Amino acid sequence: MITTVSDLVYLLCFLASALCAGLLIRQYASSRTPILLWSAACFVFLAFSNLLVVVDQLVLTEASLRPPRLVLTLLAVSVLLFGFIWEVERD
């Protein structure tokens, strides 16, 4: 399955973003700080985007999943930006 160093990097990026999402969700559950929720949502979308990179590069090598990956990444950044603006406006 993993044949090159770049494949390993793709997999490690997915694992890192999924771990960050999990840690942010866990911290939000204990503290209920809204910015943690927005950050966790961003990392969830980034983890899905990285998962699509892994699937695109390792499993479905003939098809291109670039458009859905870019949409998920845009959604992740948009959620985080919206959360930052929402929190500034709320204060």
HELIX and SHEET records of a PDB file:
HELIX    1   1 VAL A    5  SER A   31  1                                  27    
HELIX    2   2 PRO A   34  VAL A   54  1                                  21    
HELIX    3   3 VAL A   55  VAL A   59  3                                   5    
HELIX    4   4 ARG A   66  ARG A   90  1                                  25    
END                                                                             
